[in-house]
């Protein structure tokens, strides 16, 4: 086993190449095969496509595929059928400097869609695992077993797997850890040739971290990585600065980091302003608070989420790390009481943990939230950082090999831990599922306590099982992209879009004012069809001004939006959030009178209902082709 680990990087790269060749990935795009009544085209070989991961398979991946039809431009003309910055927002592949700092998008630029998707998925997973292992070796006393445990709990955490493709969370972890490793490498070498390389690497990592462009997670995790880098610098402060060359390298670091960021700011400044002035996410500022104490321990409910167990809420919204909380704090306290052993890093991590928990539970003063930038991290987004800290604390304490608890102490702490976990989670469980959850939570808590407190020789195996059940089983093992490009409907849209760059909309069917998202909204862009109501990353005002918008309607449209359009030939056009509820921030419902299609310059409509009966004196919808339960209509204006 240890010989295998000594060749881990070589093995990882070989595995990555093989997976890319065979187009293996973890995307849920196989869900399209079931929507389009072609289940034989499902890409999932093992596991399940999850519909509520729609930000991946119905938004991010369609945007990536659409870039093949737009020359991998920084500003797409296919997404939302208007000039759209897809490079900064959602980080899509494009021929620009920004993509230099997004290496896992390079596959899209040089490979077919299936191989590019595989390059993106498998490369990020393999490198996150390997870098996490190196990170663990640095902070966990070179303990291979604990470092392996950490890599598993990180790369295969529910947080990573449920949010694997979008919002740059994998990049946040990967580049954050790699930055800390670069700082450590810089300090522990006296050769300036190597110091230059480490400094260049650190500059690259800092830019890559910045262009992930999702402050809700970037800010809270940045404090964790800065703290750990700062601890390394403090412990090795005599080696940090050697000569004037270090000052020179520091200046180079600042310049190399600033130049790409200035380039991105220059190209995307209008996009940044659009986001900043939007209702959502621009006005999303959070002073913290609003959550109860029990939410800190709901991680255990993610244990069976991949298998469809009802948690009481969507697993994506509650995704975090399996932290075994509060076991890390309990073990640290017990170890200190027994041995009076002090570790400055563990203590500092606990302090940061307490700060984060206060932000999670209680509102902060406006000034404090803004000056710390935690106003950009909503309280709900603090849970992953809190649990990540508790994973670090637990494994850091275990790396010092604390004395195993006695049988009596283990029994008492196990009972306390199990009872505490049940007390925290049962109130959110539906009564009809309570019995099953009591069994699962009890088994997990008892095993976790026993392996952490006493039976540590089996801890790695228990963590492997935990990672498999809660994380590895989340995404399917899938192959290819036939669920997207293998249908008759796909060929029809591709043929039309190749000949006519007219604008499309996707009709939402008979449902109006819904809380649900039409999964097909971004479907046509994967074939190069400019689609008005594909996900609107930010509002395009020139399109909607002809409607004479009221202030309320402008507020409804001014957001990142999943835009459901329902065609109607009797009622006037209307804009609304689901059931008038602006809390559902990223959904906009539009009842569009067919007489207003000309205002949007629509040429084609994709719908799963008969629209040929919808006509008036100015517009007719002519069916072109029907396939896979959907019909393409050509809009003819009289």
N, C-alpha and C positions, 0 to 999 in steps of 0.2 A: 504493500500500500504506500509506504513512504517513498519507495523508488518511483512509483507512478507520480507522486506529488512533486518529486524533484524535476520531472519533465512536464509539469502541468501546463506551461505556456505553449510548448510545442504541440502537446496533445490537444489543447484548446483550439489552436489555430487550424490544425488538421480537421478536427471535428467541425469547426465553422465552415471550412471550405466544402466538406462533404454535404453538410446540411444545405448550403446555398445551391450546390449543384442539383440536389434533389428537391429544391424549392420547399423545404420544410419551414414552417412558421407557426405562430400561435394566434393568428388573427381569427376573429369570428365572422369573416366575410362569407363563410359557408351558410350563414343565416339567409343570405339572398336566395340560395337554392330553394329554401322552403317557402319564402315569400312568393317566389316566381313559379311555384308548383313543379319544381324539377329536383326533388330530393336526391336523385342519383348523382347530381353534380355537387353535392355537399363536399367541401374540402376537408372536413374533419375526419381524420383517421382514428384518433383516440380522443375521448372526451366530448364535451358539449359546447356548442356555440351559445353564448349568453346574450340575450336580446338587450339587457340593460347596460351592456358595454357599448352602447350605440355611438358614444363619442369616438370610439376606435373604428368600428367596422362601417358605421354609417356617416362618419365625418372625416376623421383623420386619414384613413386609408383611401377613400374616394378622392380627397384633395391631392394626395400623393400621386394616385393614378392619373388624375386629370392633368398633371404637369407634363405627361408624355405628349399631350396634344397641344401644349402651349409653349413648347421649346424650353421647358424648365426655366421660365421667366421669374424674376423677382416679384413682378406684379402680374398676376394672372388675369386673363380676359375671359376665362371659362367659369371660374367660381363666381357665383351670384350674377353672372353675365354683366360684369362691370370691372373696371380696373381695381384689383384687390391685392393688397399686400399679404402674400401667403408665406413670405420668407421669415418675417418677424413673428407674425401671429401663426400659431400652430406649427411653425418650423418646418416648412416643406422644402424638398430638394430644389435647388435652383443654381444657375451658373452665376455665382457671386461669391465675394470674399467670405460672407457669413457662413457658407457651406463648408469652408475650410475647417471651421470649428465645430462642424457637425459630421464627423467622419462616418457615422453609421447611415447617413443619407447618400453617401457616395455610390452605393450599389445601384440606386435608382438612375443615376446619371449614365451608367455604363452597361447596365444589364436590363433584360426584359423585366416586366412588372413582377412576375412570380419570383424570379431570382432576387430582384431588388427588395421585395418584401421580406424574403428570407434573410438577406444580408442585414436588413434593419433589425429584425426580431432576434435572430439567433446571435448576432454579433454583440448586441447590447447585453443580452443575458450572460453570455460566456465571459465577456470582459468585466461585467459587474461582479460576477462570482469570483473571478481570479483576483481582481483588485481588492475586493472585500477580504479575501483570504490574506493578501499581503498587508492590508490595513490591520487585520486581526493579529498577525504575527508581530507587528510593531508594538501594539498596545497590550497584548495579552501574553507577555513574557516568552515569546517564541513558542508558545504551546500550540502544537499542530492540531490537536483535537479540539481545543477551544476555538482556534482560528477557523477550523472547518465548520464548527457549530455556528460561529458568527456569520460566515459566508452563506450558509444555508438559511439562517434566520433573516438575512438581508435580501439576498437575490431571490429567494422563494417565499418571501413574506407576502401575506395577503395584500399589503399596501402596494408593493411593487407589481404583483401579478394582476390585481384588479385595475391598476392605473398604468399598465406597462407601456402602452403606446403613446399616451398623450400627456400634455402639460409638463413634459420634460422632467418627470420625477426620477426616472432612471438616471438621466444625465445629472440631476442634482446630486444624487448619491455617488455616482461614478466619478464625476469631476471634483466633487468636494473631497472625497477620500484620496484621490490621486494628487490633489493639491497639497494635502497634509504630508503625503509620502514624498513629494518633491521638496517640501521644506525640510523634512528630516534628512533627505539625501544631501541637500545643499550644506546643511550644518555639519554633517559627519564626513565631509571630505575636505581636505586642505588643498587639493589640486584645482587650480582655477579653470582649467579646461573642463573639468567635470562640473564645477560650480556654474560655469556659463551654460552648460547643457541643462542643468537643473533649473536655472533661472529662466531659460527659454521655455522649458516645459511648464514651469509655473505660470508664465505669462499666457501660454496657450490655454491652460486649464482655467485660468481666471476669466478669459474671454468666453470660453466654451460654457462655463457656469453662468455667466451673465446673459448670454443669448438664449438660454433656456426660456427666459421671459415668462416666468410664472411666480411672481413675488410671494403669493400665498404660501408656498412651500420653500422657496429659495431663502427668504429672510430667516425663518426659524432654524433651518438647517445650517445656514451660513454661520450662525452664532456657535453651533456645536463644533463645526470644523475649525473656525477661528480659535475657539477655546483650546482645542486639542493641538493645533499648530502653535498657539501661544505657549502652551505647557511645554512642548518640545523645545521651543526657543529659550524659555526660562530655565529648563533643566540643563541646557547646553549653552548658556549665555556666554561662557568664556570662548566658545568656538564660533559664535554667530558672526562676530565682526573680527576680521583679522587685519586687513589693510584698507587703504583708500579705495582699492579695487571693489570692495563690497559696496561702497557708496555709489560708485560708478555703475555697478550691476543693478543696484536698486533703482537708479534713474532710468536705466535701460528697461527694467521691468515695467515701470510706470508708463514709459513711452510706448512699449510694445503692446501693453494692455489697452492703452487709451486709443491708439490709432484705429484698430478695427471697430471699437465701440463708437467712436466719432463717426466712422463711415456708416455704420448702421443707423445711428441717430440722424445723420444727414439724409439718408435715403428714406427712412421710415418716420420722419418727424410728423408728417401729416397723420399717419396712422396712430402714432402715440397720442397726438392731440385728440383724435377721434375717440380713442379709448378713454382718455382722461375726462372727456366731456360727455361720455355716455352715462346713461342711467345704470346700466350693468355692463361690464364690471367696474366702470370708471368711478362711480360713486360708492363702490363697496369699500367702506372704511369701517373698521371694527375696533372698538376700544377694549374688547375682551368681555368675558363674563357671559352669562346666559345659560350655562350648563351646570348640571348637578354633579356631585362628587362621583356617583356611580358610573358615569360615562367613562371615567378613567380606567375601568376594568371590563368594558364590553368587548375587548379584543378577543376574549374567549369564545364569543358567539361566532367569530369568523372561522372557527375550527371546522364546522360542517357546512359553511356557506356554499362551497363549490358543488355540493351535492343537492342543492335546492332546498335545504332546510330553512324554514321561515324564522328569520331573526327579528321580525317585527318592523324592519326597514331594509332598504336596499343595501347590499354589502359594499357597493362602491362608495356610498355615502359614509359608511362606518369603517372603511378599510384602514388598517394600521398594521403595526408589527406585533407578532406574538411575543409579548415582553415578559410574561410570567409575573407581572406586577401583582402585589408589592414584594415579591420574593427577593429581588435584588436588594432593596432597602432593608428587609428583614435580615438577610444574610450578612450584609455589611455591618449592621448594628450588632448582631450576635457575635460576629468575628471581632469587632472592636472591644466589646465587653469581655470577651474571653482572652484576647491577646494584647489589647491596647495597640494593635497595629494601625498605623495611619498611612494613608496614601493620598498625596495631594491631588492627583488627578481624579480619583473617586470622589473626594470631597468637593472639588470644583464642579464636577458633573452633577452632583446632588444639589448644589446651590443653583445651578442653571435650571435643573428640574423643578425646584421649588418656584423659581421665577416664572417658568412657563405654566405651572399649575395655577399660580395666582392669576395670570392673564386669562387662563381658560375658565376659571371660576368667577372672577370678579372684574368689573369694568375698571380700567385704568384711567387716570386723568388724561385728558386729550393731549396735552403737551408731551407727557411721558410716552404715550402710545406712538405719537408721531416721531419724536426724536429717536426712539429706538427702532423705528420702522415697523414695529409689530402691528401698527394700524393696518398694514398691508396683509397681515396674516390673521384672517378671521378665526375666532375661537374654535370653530369646528375644524379648521385646518391645523390646529396646534396638536391634536391628538397624535398624529404620526411622529412628530418631533419628540413629544413626551415619551412615547413608547420606545422610540429609538434610543433615547437617553437611558431608559431603564434596561434595555438589552445591553448597552455598553457597561453600565454599572454592575449588573449581574455577572457578566463574563469577566470583567476586570477583577472583581472580588474572587471569582473562582480561579482565575489565573495565578493567584498567590497561594493556591492550594490550602484553603483554610481547613482547620481540623474538622473532620466529619462529626456531625451531631450524634449524640448517643441515641439509643433506641427510644428512650423515654422522651427526650427532647424532640426527636424526629416525629414521634407519634403526636405529641402535643401541637407542634407547629403545623403538621399536616392537617389535623382536625381544624385548627384555626384558619388555615389558608383555604381549605375546602368550604368551610362554613361561610367565610367572608365572600368568596367568589359567588356562591349561591345567593347570598343576601344581596349582592350587587346586581346580578343579572336577571333574577327571576321576575322582578316587577315589570320588565319590558317584554317578557315572553307571553304569548297568548296562552290562556288556560288549557286549551285543548292539546298544546304541545309541551306542556310543563313537565310531564313525566319523562319523556324522552330526553329533554334538555337537562333535567336533574341527573340522569344517568351519565350523559356525556360530560357535563361540567364536573361532576364528582370524579369520574375516571381520570379526566385530564388533570384535575387539581391534585389528586392523590399521587399519580405518577410523577407529575412535575416536582412536587414537594419531595418525594422519596429519592428521585434521581439527583436533585440539586443538593439536598441536605445530607444524604448518606451514601446512596448507591451510585457514586459518580462514574464508575467504570462503564455504566450503561447509558450515561447522559447523551453521548453522541448519537447512539441508535434512537433514543427517544426523540431527539431533535430532528433526525432524519425523517422519522415518522410524522412528526409535527409539521415539518416543511412539506412533506408529500401531501398530507391530508389538507392542510390549510392553504397552501400556495401552489405546489406543482399541479394540483388537480383543477386549478381555476381555468386556465386557458386550454383550448384543444391543441393536440398535436395535429397540425393540418398540413396539407400539401397542395401546392398549385393555386391557381386563381380561376379555375373553370367555373366556379359558382357565379363569377362576375361575367366572364367573357365567353362562356360556353353555351349561352341560351340564344334562342331565336330572337328574343327581344333585344338582346345586346347587339346582335348583328344588324338588326333593323335600325337601331339608333345610331350605330357607328356609320352605316351607309348614308343616312340622312345628314348627320353632322359633318361628314366629309365633303358633302356637296353644298350644304347651306349652313352658314353660321348664324342663322336666325335664333332668336331667344326662345327658351323653353320655360314652362312652368310645370310643376307636378301637382295635379289636383288631389285634394285630401279626401275625396269621396263624399259621402252624404253627411259625414260628421262635421259639425261646426262648433267652435268654441270648446275645444277639447283640451284636456291636460296631457294628452299623449302626443308624441312626435311621430309624424309620418316618416317611416324608415326609408321611403323611396325618394325623399326630397333631393338628396345629393346623388342619386343613382345615375342620371344622365351625364353628369360631368365626367364620369369615368370613361366616357366614349367621346369626349371632346365637345359635348353639347352645352353651350352656355345656358345655365339654368338660374333664373331669377331667384327662386326660393330654395336653392341649395343653401346650406348653412350660411347666414349672413354674419361674417366675422365682425363687421361694424356696418352701420347704416350708410346707404348710398343715397343722399338726400335728393340729387337731381331726378332720380326715378320717381320719388313720391311727391314732389312739390306740385305736380299737376292736379293732385287730388284735393288741394286747398285744405291742408291739414290744420286741425285745431291744436291747441297746446297739449291737450290730453293725448291726441293721436301721435303727436311728435314724441311725447314721452314714451308711448307704447313702442314706437319703432326704434327709438334711440338706444339700442342695446345689441350685444351679441345675441343672435336670435336663430332658433329653429323656427322657420317660417312655414306655417301650415296655411295653404291657400285653398279655399273651398269655392268652386265656381257656382254662380247662381244667376238665373235669368229673370227673377221676379223682384228681388229685394236689392236695395242700394248697397254699395260697398261699405264695409264696416271693419274697423281695426279694433282688436281687443286682446288683452291678456286672458289666459284661461279663466273663464267664469269671472272675469273682472278682477282677478287676483294677481297683483303685481309682484307678490312674493315669489311666484313661479317665474323667476326673472328671465329665463332664456327661451321662452316660448312666446311667439306672436301668432295669433290667429287672425286671418283675413278672409272675410266673406267678400269675394270679388264678383261684382256684376259683370257679365260677359261684355257689356257695352264699354267697360273700362279696360278691356284687353289692349285696345289700341293705345291707350295712355302709356302702357308698359311696353308697347311694340312687340307683343308676343306673336311668335310664328307657329309654335308647336305646343301641344298639351299632352302630357302623359297621364292617363287615368285608368282606374280599374272599374269605372262605371260607364254607362252609355251617355255620352255627351252630345250625340248627334241630334237629340231632341232639343238641345239648347241653341236657340238662334233668335235673332231679332232682325230689325231692318238694316242693321249695320254690320253684323258679324254672323258667320256660319262656321261651325266646327265640323270638318270633313274627316271621317276616319280613313287612315292610310293602311294600317296593318294592326292586327290583333295577335298577341302571342303571350304565353305564360301568364294569362289572367289580366293583361294590361293592353290598352289600345293607344296608339299614337294618333293624335288628331292634328290636322293642319288647320290653322286659323286663316280664314279668308274674309277679307274686309270688303264690303260692298261700296 
